[in-house]
Amino acid sequence: MRVLSPVGTFPVRLTGARVERDGPVIEAAMGAWRSEVRLEPADLPLLMAAGAMLMAAFMAGRMTSGRASGR
């Protein structure tokens, strides 16, 4: 995964995850910078929408690959 920022584009490497009192925390590194993503209950609708879009793209790809190969 890559992140576009005002100072350039950086590769993102996931370095860990943990659950704290406030909720899940995802640890990542972007080049020399370490980052944390903290998920809150208000993020749930966005996470669900993103998951649904990924699932729809996956299913569409499976259906079209079956048609292209003649299955």
All heavy atoms as TSV, in Angstrom:
chain	resi	resn	atom	element	x	y	z
A	1	MET	N	N	0.857	-1.157	0.000
A	1	MET	CA	C	0.000	0.000	0.000
A	1	MET	C	C	0.907	1.224	0.000
A	1	MET	O	O	1.987	1.212	0.557
A	1	MET	CB	C	-0.885	-0.039	1.253
A	1	MET	CG	C	-1.803	1.122	1.384
A	1	MET	SD	S	-3.077	0.997	2.658
A	1	MET	CE	C	-2.238	0.373	4.061
A	2	ARG	N	N	0.416	2.284	-0.651
A	2	ARG	CA	C	1.171	3.528	-0.704
A	2	ARG	C	C	0.279	4.667	-0.235
A	2	ARG	O	O	-0.925	4.632	-0.415
A	2	ARG	CB	C	1.659	3.787	-2.125
A	2	ARG	CG	C	2.572	2.659	-2.619
A	2	ARG	CD	C	3.095	2.880	-3.998
A	2	ARG	NE	N	4.204	3.799	-4.125
A	2	ARG	CZ	C	5.427	3.633	-3.664
A	2	ARG	NH1	N	5.696	2.562	-2.982
A	2	ARG	NH2	N	6.365	4.511	-3.853
A	3	VAL	N	N	0.899	5.675	0.362
A	3	VAL	CA	C	0.171	6.847	0.844
A	3	VAL	C	C	0.709	8.072	0.114
A	3	VAL	O	O	1.915	8.288	0.043
A	3	VAL	CB	C	0.356	7.028	2.369
A	3	VAL	CG1	C	-0.205	8.355	2.833
A	3	VAL	CG2	C	-0.300	5.889	3.108
A	4	LEU	N	N	-0.211	8.860	-0.423
A	4	LEU	CA	C	0.153	10.114	-1.074
A	4	LEU	C	C	0.054	11.230	-0.035
A	4	LEU	O	O	-0.971	11.379	0.627
A	4	LEU	CB	C	-0.802	10.388	-2.236
A	4	LEU	CG	C	-0.630	11.721	-2.956
A	4	LEU	CD1	C	0.735	11.780	-3.633
A	4	LEU	CD2	C	-1.738	11.895	-3.977
A	5	SER	N	N	1.131	11.985	0.135
A	5	SER	CA	C	1.131	13.092	1.087
A	5	SER	C	C	1.627	14.348	0.374
A	5	SER	O	O	2.116	14.264	-0.759
A	5	SER	CB	C	2.050	12.761	2.276
A	5	SER	OG	O	3.395	12.947	1.911
A	6	PRO	N	N	1.532	15.497	1.011
A	6	PRO	CA	C	2.015	16.732	0.372
A	6	PRO	C	C	3.514	16.711	0.055
A	6	PRO	O	O	3.959	17.461	-0.798
A	6	PRO	CB	C	1.701	17.824	1.400
A	6	PRO	CG	C	0.583	17.269	2.213
A	6	PRO	CD	C	0.822	15.789	2.263
A	7	VAL	N	N	4.278	15.862	0.721
A	7	VAL	CA	C	5.721	15.829	0.483
A	7	VAL	C	C	6.172	14.637	-0.351
A	7	VAL	O	O	7.354	14.441	-0.554
A	7	VAL	CB	C	6.506	15.859	1.821
A	7	VAL	CG1	C	6.277	17.163	2.541
A	7	VAL	CG2	C	6.135	14.687	2.698
A	8	GLY	N	N	5.239	13.825	-0.839
A	8	GLY	CA	C	5.606	12.699	-1.678
A	8	GLY	C	C	4.720	11.495	-1.457
A	8	GLY	O	O	3.756	11.531	-0.698
A	9	THR	N	N	5.059	10.411	-2.131
A	9	THR	CA	C	4.347	9.150	-2.005
A	9	THR	C	C	5.252	8.169	-1.264
A	9	THR	O	O	6.427	8.026	-1.600
A	9	THR	CB	C	3.998	8.581	-3.397
A	9	THR	OG1	O	3.208	9.549	-4.087
A	9	THR	CG2	C	3.218	7.295	-3.292
A	10	PHE	N	N	4.687	7.515	-0.253
A	10	PHE	CA	C	5.481	6.630	0.593
A	10	PHE	C	C	4.845	5.254	0.682
A	10	PHE	O	O	3.616	5.142	0.764
A	10	PHE	CB	C	5.596	7.205	2.011
A	10	PHE	CG	C	6.261	8.541	2.054
A	10	PHE	CD1	C	5.504	9.698	2.059
A	10	PHE	CD2	C	7.641	8.641	2.078
A	10	PHE	CE1	C	6.113	10.944	2.092
A	10	PHE	CE2	C	8.251	9.878	2.114
A	10	PHE	CZ	C	7.487	11.028	2.113
A	11	PRO	N	N	5.660	4.201	0.713
A	11	PRO	CA	C	5.108	2.875	0.966
A	11	PRO	C	C	4.685	2.761	2.425
A	11	PRO	O	O	5.316	3.349	3.306
A	11	PRO	CB	C	6.280	1.937	0.662
A	11	PRO	CG	C	7.497	2.779	0.853
A	11	PRO	CD	C	7.101	4.183	0.524
A	12	VAL	N	N	3.618	2.044	2.667
A	12	VAL	CA	C	3.128	1.830	4.030
A	12	VAL	C	C	3.321	0.368	4.374
A	12	VAL	O	O	2.955	-0.523	3.612
A	12	VAL	CB	C	1.640	2.209	4.167
A	12	VAL	CG1	C	1.133	1.889	5.553
A	12	VAL	CG2	C	1.437	3.669	3.846
A	13	ARG	N	N	3.911	0.119	5.521
A	13	ARG	CA	C	4.148	-1.249	5.995
A	13	ARG	C	C	3.433	-1.400	7.327
A	13	ARG	O	O	3.663	-0.637	8.259
A	13	ARG	CB	C	5.658	-1.451	6.155
A	13	ARG	CG	C	6.088	-2.832	6.452
A	13	ARG	CD	C	7.611	-2.943	6.416
A	13	ARG	NE	N	8.319	-1.806	7.001
A	13	ARG	CZ	C	8.660	-1.706	8.289
A	13	ARG	NH1	N	8.368	-2.676	9.118
A	13	ARG	NH2	N	9.308	-0.653	8.736
A	14	LEU	N	N	2.520	-2.361	7.409
A	14	LEU	CA	C	1.838	-2.614	8.671
A	14	LEU	C	C	2.808	-3.309	9.611
A	14	LEU	O	O	3.440	-4.297	9.251
A	14	LEU	CB	C	0.598	-3.461	8.447
A	14	LEU	CG	C	-0.460	-2.826	7.541
A	14	LEU	CD1	C	-1.623	-3.770	7.347
A	14	LEU	CD2	C	-0.926	-1.504	8.095
A	15	THR	N	N	2.940	-2.763	10.827
A	15	THR	CA	C	3.912	-3.310	11.771
A	15	THR	C	C	3.274	-3.970	12.980
A	15	THR	O	O	3.962	-4.628	13.745
A	15	THR	CB	C	4.873	-2.195	12.255
A	15	THR	OG1	O	4.107	-1.148	12.852
A	15	THR	CG2	C	5.691	-1.646	11.098
A	16	GLY	N	N	1.971	-3.792	13.159
A	16	GLY	CA	C	1.325	-4.441	14.290
A	16	GLY	C	C	-0.090	-3.946	14.498
A	16	GLY	O	O	-0.559	-3.044	13.818
A	17	ALA	N	N	-0.751	-4.571	15.430
A	17	ALA	CA	C	-2.113	-4.183	15.802
A	17	ALA	C	C	-2.323	-4.568	17.254
A	17	ALA	O	O	-1.727	-5.526	17.748
A	17	ALA	CB	C	-3.130	-4.873	14.909
A	18	ARG	N	N	-3.158	-3.790	17.920
A	18	ARG	CA	C	-3.459	-4.092	19.313
A	18	ARG	C	C	-4.834	-3.515	19.644
A	18	ARG	O	O	-5.358	-2.682	18.907
A	18	ARG	CB	C	-2.397	-3.524	20.235
A	18	ARG	CG	C	-2.307	-2.020	20.243
A	18	ARG	CD	C	-1.151	-1.530	21.120
A	18	ARG	NE	N	-1.142	-0.093	21.225
A	18	ARG	CZ	C	-0.598	0.735	20.354
A	18	ARG	NH1	N	-0.001	0.253	19.275
A	18	ARG	NH2	N	-0.633	2.042	20.538
A	19	VAL	N	N	-5.378	-3.978	20.726
A	19	VAL	CA	C	-6.659	-3.457	21.198
A	19	VAL	C	C	-6.399	-2.729	22.510
A	19	VAL	O	O	-5.814	-3.294	23.424
A	19	VAL	CB	C	-7.689	-4.589	21.393
A	19	VAL	CG1	C	-8.985	-4.036	21.951
A	19	VAL	CG2	C	-7.939	-5.314	20.083
A	20	GLU	N	N	-6.797	-1.489	22.548
A	20	GLU	CA	C	-6.682	-0.694	23.769
A	20	GLU	C	C	-8.076	-0.440	24.312
A	20	GLU	O	O	-9.073	-0.852	23.722
A	20	GLU	CB	C	-5.952	0.618	23.472
A	20	GLU	CG	C	-4.487	0.411	23.144
A	20	GLU	CD	C	-3.736	1.718	23.024
A	20	GLU	OE1	O	-4.359	2.799	23.063
A	20	GLU	OE2	O	-2.508	1.650	22.890
A	21	ARG	N	N	-8.136	0.254	25.410
A	21	ARG	CA	C	-9.431	0.555	26.035
A	21	ARG	C	C	-10.387	1.265	25.094
A	21	ARG	O	O	-11.580	1.024	25.103
A	21	ARG	CB	C	-9.203	1.450	27.243
A	21	ARG	CG	C	-9.383	0.767	28.535
A	21	ARG	CD	C	-9.133	1.717	29.649
A	21	ARG	NE	N	-10.353	1.762	30.444
A	21	ARG	CZ	C	-10.521	2.504	31.485
A	21	ARG	NH1	N	-9.567	3.321	31.861
A	21	ARG	NH2	N	-11.628	2.460	32.157
A	22	ASP	N	N	-9.844	2.174	24.285
A	22	ASP	CA	C	-10.668	2.972	23.384
A	22	ASP	C	C	-11.040	2.233	22.107
A	22	ASP	O	O	-11.891	2.690	21.365
A	22	ASP	CB	C	-9.945	4.262	23.005
A	22	ASP	CG	C	-9.624	5.115	24.222
A	22	ASP	OD1	O	-10.316	4.966	25.244
A	22	ASP	OD2	O	-8.692	5.925	24.140
A	23	GLY	N	N	-10.378	1.121	21.805
A	23	GLY	CA	C	-10.678	0.364	20.595
A	23	GLY	C	C	-9.419	-0.104	19.909
A	23	GLY	O	O	-8.309	0.030	20.437
A	24	PRO	N	N	-9.564	-0.670	18.701
A	24	PRO	CA	C	-8.410	-1.210	17.980
A	24	PRO	C	C	-7.454	-0.111	17.501
A	24	PRO	O	O	-7.879	0.980	17.146
A	24	PRO	CB	C	-9.024	-1.935	16.792
A	24	PRO	CG	C	-10.476	-1.679	16.825
A	24	PRO	CD	C	-10.815	-0.900	18.025
A	25	VAL	N	N	-6.171	-0.451	17.486
A	25	VAL	CA	C	-5.122	0.447	17.008
A	25	VAL	C	C	-4.275	-0.336	16.013
A	25	VAL	O	O	-3.817	-1.441	16.313
A	25	VAL	CB	C	-4.230	0.952	18.167
A	25	VAL	CG1	C	-3.110	1.834	17.639
A	25	VAL	CG2	C	-5.058	1.683	19.206
A	26	ILE	N	N	-4.086	0.227	14.831
A	26	ILE	CA	C	-3.247	-0.386	13.807
A	26	ILE	C	C	-1.961	0.420	13.735
A	26	ILE	O	O	-1.998	1.646	13.579
A	26	ILE	CB	C	-3.956	-0.402	12.441
A	26	ILE	CG1	C	-5.248	-1.209	12.540
A	26	ILE	CG2	C	-3.037	-0.959	11.359
A	26	ILE	CD1	C	-6.148	-1.075	11.352
A	27	GLU	N	N	-0.821	-0.256	13.841
A	27	GLU	CA	C	0.483	0.401	13.767
A	27	GLU	C	C	1.037	0.227	12.359
A	27	GLU	O	O	0.928	-0.845	11.776
A	27	GLU	CB	C	1.436	-0.210	14.785
A	27	GLU	CG	C	0.954	-0.072	16.212
A	27	GLU	CD	C	1.769	-0.911	17.168
A	27	GLU	OE1	O	2.662	-1.669	16.731
A	27	GLU	OE2	O	1.507	-0.815	18.371
A	28	ALA	N	N	1.634	1.301	11.835
A	28	ALA	CA	C	2.186	1.259	10.480
A	28	ALA	C	C	3.448	2.111	10.431
A	28	ALA	O	O	3.703	2.929	11.314
A	28	ALA	CB	C	1.158	1.783	9.480
A	29	ALA	N	N	4.220	1.903	9.388
A	29	ALA	CA	C	5.407	2.717	9.144
A	29	ALA	C	C	5.364	3.201	7.701
A	29	ALA	O	O	5.084	2.425	6.792
A	29	ALA	CB	C	6.677	1.907	9.388
A	30	MET	N	N	5.598	4.504	7.519
A	30	MET	CA	C	5.677	5.103	6.189
A	30	MET	C	C	7.094	5.625	6.030
A	30	MET	O	O	7.395	6.739	6.457
A	30	MET	CB	C	4.673	6.248	6.048
A	30	MET	CG	C	3.249	5.811	6.107
A	30	MET	SD	S	2.092	7.151	5.767
A	30	MET	CE	C	2.513	8.351	7.008
A	31	GLY	N	N	7.946	4.828	5.471
A	31	GLY	CA	C	9.339	5.227	5.372
A	31	GLY	C	C	9.919	5.375	6.765
A	31	GLY	O	O	9.899	4.450	7.564
A	32	ALA	N	N	10.378	6.579	7.089
A	32	ALA	CA	C	10.979	6.828	8.404
A	32	ALA	C	C	9.942	7.182	9.469
A	32	ALA	O	O	10.260	7.234	10.641
A	32	ALA	CB	C	11.984	7.969	8.285
A	33	TRP	N	N	8.692	7.426	9.059
A	33	TRP	CA	C	7.663	7.852	10.008
A	33	TRP	C	C	6.829	6.682	10.492
A	33	TRP	O	O	6.339	5.878	9.703
A	33	TRP	CB	C	6.727	8.873	9.362
A	33	TRP	CG	C	7.406	10.159	9.049
A	33	TRP	CD1	C	7.940	11.047	9.929
A	33	TRP	CD2	C	7.632	10.689	7.749
A	33	TRP	NE1	N	8.474	12.104	9.265
A	33	TRP	CE2	C	8.308	11.921	7.926
A	33	TRP	CE3	C	7.343	10.253	6.470
A	33	TRP	CZ2	C	8.682	12.714	6.853
A	33	TRP	CZ3	C	7.716	11.049	5.410
A	33	TRP	CH2	C	8.378	12.251	5.604
A	34	ARG	N	N	6.659	6.614	11.799
A	34	ARG	CA	C	5.756	5.617	12.386
A	34	ARG	C	C	4.396	6.260	12.543
A	34	ARG	O	O	4.288	7.449	12.824
A	34	ARG	CB	C	6.286	5.162	13.735
A	34	ARG	CG	C	7.617	4.429	13.578
A	34	ARG	CD	C	8.056	3.897	14.873
A	34	ARG	NE	N	7.022	2.940	15.308
A	34	ARG	CZ	C	7.179	2.080	16.272
A	34	ARG	NH1	N	8.302	2.037	16.924
A	34	ARG	NH2	N	6.224	1.266	16.596
A	35	SER	N	N	3.354	5.478	12.362
A	35	SER	CA	C	1.988	5.997	12.437
A	35	SER	C	C	1.108	5.042	13.212
A	35	SER	O	O	1.410	3.853	13.324
A	35	SER	CB	C	1.402	6.171	11.035
A	35	SER	OG	O	2.176	7.051	10.278
A	36	GLU	N	N	0.012	5.570	13.727
A	36	GLU	CA	C	-1.020	4.763	14.367
A	36	GLU	C	C	-2.365	5.168	13.795
A	36	GLU	O	O	-2.621	6.353	13.579
A	36	GLU	CB	C	-1.066	4.998	15.873
A	36	GLU	CG	C	0.049	4.374	16.636
A	36	GLU	CD	C	-0.156	4.520	18.131
A	36	GLU	OE1	O	-1.122	5.163	18.587
A	36	GLU	OE2	O	0.684	3.966	18.847
A	37	VAL	N	N	-3.197	4.193	13.546
A	37	VAL	CA	C	-4.579	4.431	13.130
A	37	VAL	C	C	-5.447	3.932	14.273
A	37	VAL	O	O	-5.383	2.763	14.641
A	37	VAL	CB	C	-4.918	3.676	11.828
A	37	VAL	CG1	C	-6.371	3.876	11.460
A	37	VAL	CG2	C	-3.995	4.123	10.708
A	38	ARG	N	N	-6.240	4.825	14.842
A	38	ARG	CA	C	-7.134	4.463	15.947
A	38	ARG	C	C	-8.556	4.428	15.416
A	38	ARG	O	O	-9.037	5.414	14.869
A	38	ARG	CB	C	-7.019	5.458	17.088
A	38	ARG	CG	C	-5.654	5.398	17.734
A	38	ARG	CD	C	-5.554	6.335	18.920
A	38	ARG	NE	N	-4.271	6.131	19.551
A	38	ARG	CZ	C	-4.048	5.279	20.541
A	38	ARG	NH1	N	-5.033	4.561	21.013
A	38	ARG	NH2	N	-2.851	5.148	21.063
A	39	LEU	N	N	-9.194	3.290	15.561
A	39	LEU	CA	C	-10.564	3.122	15.089
A	39	LEU	C	C	-11.532	3.385	16.222
A	39	LEU	O	O	-11.351	2.891	17.335
A	39	LEU	CB	C	-10.751	1.715	14.534
A	39	LEU	CG	C	-9.794	1.359	13.387
A	39	LEU	CD1	C	-9.922	-0.101	13.020
A	39	LEU	CD2	C	-10.046	2.245	12.200
A	40	GLU	N	N	-12.550	4.180	15.937
A	40	GLU	CA	C	-13.560	4.540	16.927
A	40	GLU	C	C	-14.920	4.042	16.458
A	40	GLU	O	O	-15.100	3.745	15.276
A	40	GLU	CB	C	-13.585	6.060	17.095
A	40	GLU	CG	C	-12.259	6.615	17.573
A	40	GLU	CD	C	-12.254	8.137	17.632
A	40	GLU	OE1	O	-13.197	8.766	17.119
A	40	GLU	OE2	O	-11.290	8.683	18.183
A	41	PRO	N	N	-15.892	3.965	17.355
A	41	PRO	CA	C	-17.235	3.505	16.951
A	41	PRO	C	C	-17.818	4.314	15.794
A	41	PRO	O	O	-18.519	3.761	14.947
A	41	PRO	CB	C	-18.060	3.676	18.220
A	41	PRO	CG	C	-17.072	3.538	19.325
A	41	PRO	CD	C	-15.810	4.174	18.802
A	42	ALA	N	N	-17.515	5.584	15.710
A	42	ALA	CA	C	-18.037	6.409	14.616
A	42	ALA	C	C	-17.475	5.991	13.257
A	42	ALA	O	O	-18.033	6.329	12.212
A	42	ALA	CB	C	-17.725	7.881	14.877
A	43	ASP	N	N	-16.362	5.231	13.250
A	43	ASP	CA	C	-15.749	4.774	12.005
A	43	ASP	C	C	-16.431	3.537	11.432
A	43	ASP	O	O	-16.180	3.167	10.281
A	43	ASP	CB	C	-14.267	4.447	12.232
A	43	ASP	CG	C	-13.469	5.658	12.685
A	43	ASP	OD1	O	-13.780	6.771	12.214
A	43	ASP	OD2	O	-12.568	5.487	13.513
A	44	LEU	N	N	-17.279	2.889	12.201
A	44	LEU	CA	C	-17.891	1.628	11.779
A	44	LEU	C	C	-18.656	1.729	10.457
A	44	LEU	O	O	-18.456	0.891	9.585
A	44	LEU	CB	C	-18.779	1.069	12.889
A	44	LEU	CG	C	-19.329	-0.328	12.654
A	44	LEU	CD1	C	-18.199	-1.330	12.443
A	44	LEU	CD2	C	-20.205	-0.744	13.818
A	45	PRO	N	N	-19.507	2.744	10.230
A	45	PRO	CA	C	-20.207	2.804	8.936
A	45	PRO	C	C	-19.245	2.906	7.747
A	45	PRO	O	O	-19.462	2.266	6.714
A	45	PRO	CB	C	-21.077	4.057	9.047
A	45	PRO	CG	C	-21.272	4.250	10.509
A	45	PRO	CD	C	-19.997	3.766	11.153
A	46	LEU	N	N	-18.184	3.680	7.890
A	46	LEU	CA	C	-17.211	3.808	6.809
A	46	LEU	C	C	-16.478	2.489	6.578
A	46	LEU	O	O	-16.267	2.080	5.440
A	46	LEU	CB	C	-16.215	4.921	7.121
A	46	LEU	CG	C	-15.137	5.165	6.068
A	46	LEU	CD1	C	-15.754	5.542	4.733
A	46	LEU	CD2	C	-14.188	6.248	6.528
A	47	LEU	N	N	-16.100	1.803	7.650
A	47	LEU	CA	C	-15.429	0.513	7.514
A	47	LEU	C	C	-16.333	-0.514	6.853
A	47	LEU	O	O	-15.890	-1.294	6.005
A	47	LEU	CB	C	-14.968	0.005	8.879
A	47	LEU	CG	C	-13.807	0.758	9.512
A	47	LEU	CD1	C	-13.580	0.274	10.935
A	47	LEU	CD2	C	-12.555	0.578	8.683
A	48	MET	N	N	-17.609	-0.496	7.211
A	48	MET	CA	C	-18.549	-1.432	6.603
A	48	MET	C	C	-18.744	-1.125	5.121
A	48	MET	O	O	-18.783	-2.031	4.292
A	48	MET	CB	C	-19.880	-1.414	7.351
A	48	MET	CG	C	-19.774	-2.021	8.735
A	48	MET	SD	S	-21.313	-1.973	9.642
A	48	MET	CE	C	-22.304	-3.099	8.705
A	49	ALA	N	N	-18.821	0.154	4.768
A	49	ALA	CA	C	-18.967	0.535	3.359
A	49	ALA	C	C	-17.733	0.133	2.553
A	49	ALA	O	O	-17.844	-0.392	1.443
A	49	ALA	CB	C	-19.212	2.044	3.248
A	50	ALA	N	N	-16.547	0.349	3.116
A	50	ALA	CA	C	-15.317	-0.033	2.428
A	50	ALA	C	C	-15.252	-1.550	2.253
A	50	ALA	O	O	-14.869	-2.047	1.187
A	50	ALA	CB	C	-14.097	0.466	3.202
A	51	GLY	N	N	-15.634	-2.295	3.276
A	51	GLY	CA	C	-15.661	-3.758	3.173
A	51	GLY	C	C	-16.648	-4.233	2.126
A	51	GLY	O	O	-16.359	-5.157	1.359
A	52	ALA	N	N	-17.818	-3.598	2.060
A	52	ALA	CA	C	-18.818	-3.974	1.054
A	52	ALA	C	C	-18.315	-3.689	-0.353
A	52	ALA	O	O	-18.529	-4.495	-1.272
A	52	ALA	CB	C	-20.122	-3.223	1.314
A	53	MET	N	N	-17.613	-2.563	-0.534
A	53	MET	CA	C	-17.070	-2.247	-1.866
A	53	MET	C	C	-15.990	-3.242	-2.264
A	53	MET	O	O	-15.935	-3.677	-3.417
A	53	MET	CB	C	-16.527	-0.822	-1.893
A	53	MET	CG	C	-17.615	0.210	-1.854
A	53	MET	SD	S	-17.129	1.930	-2.133
A	53	MET	CE	C	-15.493	2.073	-1.535
A	54	LEU	N	N	-15.141	-3.628	-1.324
A	54	LEU	CA	C	-14.108	-4.625	-1.628
A	54	LEU	C	C	-14.734	-5.969	-1.980
A	54	LEU	O	O	-14.295	-6.637	-2.918
A	54	LEU	CB	C	-13.156	-4.786	-0.443
A	54	LEU	CG	C	-12.182	-3.647	-0.220
A	54	LEU	CD1	C	-11.447	-3.833	1.101
A	54	LEU	CD2	C	-11.201	-3.568	-1.363
A	55	MET	N	N	-15.768	-6.363	-1.243
A	55	MET	CA	C	-16.446	-7.624	-1.524
A	55	MET	C	C	-17.124	-7.580	-2.898
A	55	MET	O	O	-17.049	-8.548	-3.657
A	55	MET	CB	C	-17.478	-7.924	-0.435
A	55	MET	CG	C	-18.187	-9.243	-0.634
A	55	MET	SD	S	-17.081	-10.667	-0.607
A	55	MET	CE	C	-16.809	-10.804	1.119
A	56	ALA	N	N	-17.765	-6.466	-3.231
A	56	ALA	CA	C	-18.416	-6.332	-4.538
A	56	ALA	C	C	-17.387	-6.409	-5.662
A	56	ALA	O	O	-17.612	-7.073	-6.681
A	56	ALA	CB	C	-19.200	-5.027	-4.608
A	57	ALA	N	N	-16.240	-5.749	-5.489
A	57	ALA	CA	C	-15.186	-5.797	-6.506
A	57	ALA	C	C	-14.649	-7.217	-6.647
A	57	ALA	O	O	-14.410	-7.694	-7.763
A	57	ALA	CB	C	-14.059	-4.827	-6.147
A	58	PHE	N	N	-14.465	-7.908	-5.539
A	58	PHE	CA	C	-13.987	-9.289	-5.570
A	58	PHE	C	C	-14.973	-10.184	-6.317
A	58	PHE	O	O	-14.594	-10.977	-7.182
A	58	PHE	CB	C	-13.776	-9.791	-4.144
A	58	PHE	CG	C	-13.397	-11.241	-4.066
A	58	PHE	CD1	C	-12.113	-11.657	-4.361
A	58	PHE	CD2	C	-14.338	-12.193	-3.699
A	58	PHE	CE1	C	-11.767	-12.992	-4.294
A	58	PHE	CE2	C	-14.002	-13.532	-3.633
A	58	PHE	CZ	C	-12.714	-13.932	-3.928
A	59	MET	N	N	-16.262	-10.050	-5.980
A	59	MET	CA	C	-17.281	-10.884	-6.624
A	59	MET	C	C	-17.404	-10.563	-8.117
A	59	MET	O	O	-17.545	-11.461	-8.935
A	59	MET	CB	C	-18.637	-10.701	-5.932
A	59	MET	CG	C	-18.654	-11.188	-4.492
A	59	MET	SD	S	-18.153	-12.912	-4.299
A	59	MET	CE	C	-19.514	-13.729	-5.082
A	60	ALA	N	N	-17.328	-9.290	-8.475
A	60	ALA	CA	C	-17.393	-8.910	-9.886
A	60	ALA	C	C	-16.206	-9.497	-10.644
A	60	ALA	O	O	-16.358	-9.988	-11.762
A	60	ALA	CB	C	-17.418	-7.387	-10.024
A	61	GLY	N	N	-15.030	-9.456	-10.039
A	61	GLY	CA	C	-13.852	-10.044	-10.679
A	61	GLY	C	C	-13.986	-11.539	-10.868
A	61	GLY	O	O	-13.602	-12.081	-11.907
A	62	ARG	N	N	-14.548	-12.228	-9.889
A	62	ARG	CA	C	-14.737	-13.678	-10.012
A	62	ARG	C	C	-15.739	-14.000	-11.118
A	62	ARG	O	O	-15.548	-14.950	-11.860
A	62	ARG	CB	C	-15.195	-14.284	-8.690
A	62	ARG	CG	C	-14.136	-14.138	-7.640
A	62	ARG	CD	C	-13.975	-15.201	-6.660
A	62	ARG	NE	N	-14.622	-16.456	-6.830
A	62	ARG	CZ	C	-13.976	-17.610	-6.882
A	62	ARG	NH1	N	-12.677	-17.632	-6.808
A	62	ARG	NH2	N	-14.627	-18.735	-6.993
A	63	MET	N	N	-16.804	-13.218	-11.210
A	63	MET	CA	C	-17.824	-13.482	-12.243
A	63	MET	C	C	-17.273	-13.201	-13.626
A	63	MET	O	O	-17.508	-13.977	-14.548
A	63	MET	CB	C	-19.073	-12.642	-11.984
A	63	MET	CG	C	-19.848	-13.104	-10.765
A	63	MET	SD	S	-21.469	-12.375	-10.525
A	63	MET	CE	C	-21.272	-10.703	-10.968
A	64	THR	N	N	-16.507	-12.127	-13.792
A	64	THR	CA	C	-15.977	-11.811	-15.120
A	64	THR	C	C	-14.846	-12.749	-15.509
A	64	THR	O	O	-14.678	-13.047	-16.689
A	64	THR	CB	C	-15.499	-10.347	-15.204
A	64	THR	OG1	O	-14.499	-10.124	-14.197
A	64	THR	CG2	C	-16.650	-9.394	-15.013
A	65	SER	N	N	-14.064	-13.241	-14.559
A	65	SER	CA	C	-12.986	-14.164	-14.927
A	65	SER	C	C	-13.560	-15.505	-15.361
A	65	SER	O	O	-13.005	-16.174	-16.222
A	65	SER	CB	C	-12.001	-14.355	-13.770
A	65	SER	OG	O	-12.609	-15.065	-12.702
A	66	GLY	N	N	-14.678	-15.902	-14.809
A	66	GLY	CA	C	-15.328	-17.144	-15.241
A	66	GLY	C	C	-15.878	-17.027	-16.649
A	66	GLY	O	O	-15.814	-17.969	-17.441
A	67	ARG	N	N	-16.394	-15.873	-17.013
A	67	ARG	CA	C	-16.922	-15.656	-18.367
A	67	ARG	C	C	-15.796	-15.610	-19.379
A	67	ARG	O	O	-15.924	-16.115	-20.483
A	67	ARG	CB	C	-17.701	-14.351	-18.420
A	67	ARG	CG	C	-19.005	-14.421	-17.690
A	67	ARG	CD	C	-19.757	-13.131	-17.850
A	67	ARG	NE	N	-20.890	-13.125	-16.949
A	67	ARG	CZ	C	-21.421	-12.052	-16.437
A	67	ARG	NH1	N	-20.936	-10.879	-16.728
A	67	ARG	NH2	N	-22.446	-12.132	-15.617
A	68	ALA	N	N	-14.678	-14.992	-19.024
A	68	ALA	CA	C	-13.557	-14.855	-19.966
A	68	ALA	C	C	-12.936	-16.206	-20.282
A	68	ALA	O	O	-12.466	-16.427	-21.389
A	68	ALA	CB	C	-12.510	-13.914	-19.387
A	69	SER	N	N	-12.952	-17.126	-19.339
A	69	SER	CA	C	-12.327	-18.429	-19.584
A	69	SER	C	C	-13.318	-19.436	-20.153
A	69	SER	O	O	-12.960	-20.574	-20.392
A	69	SER	CB	C	-11.702	-18.962	-18.305
A	69	SER	OG	O	-12.707	-19.185	-17.335
A	70	GLY	N	N	-14.572	-19.011	-20.330
A	70	GLY	CA	C	-15.564	-19.901	-20.928
A	70	GLY	C	C	-16.230	-20.849	-19.951
A	70	GLY	O	O	-16.809	-21.842	-20.341
A	71	ARG	N	N	-16.115	-20.593	-18.654
A	71	ARG	CA	C	-16.756	-21.483	-17.656
A	71	ARG	C	C	-18.210	-21.186	-17.476
A	71	ARG	O	O	-18.731	-20.172	-17.619
A	71	ARG	CB	C	-16.075	-21.303	-16.299
A	71	ARG	CG	C	-14.696	-21.845	-16.300
A	71	ARG	CD	C	-14.154	-21.758	-14.900
A	71	ARG	NE	N	-12.748	-21.453	-14.991
A	71	ARG	CZ	C	-12.008	-21.154	-13.976
A	71	ARG	NH1	N	-12.512	-21.073	-12.791
A	71	ARG	NH2	N	-10.744	-20.913	-14.108
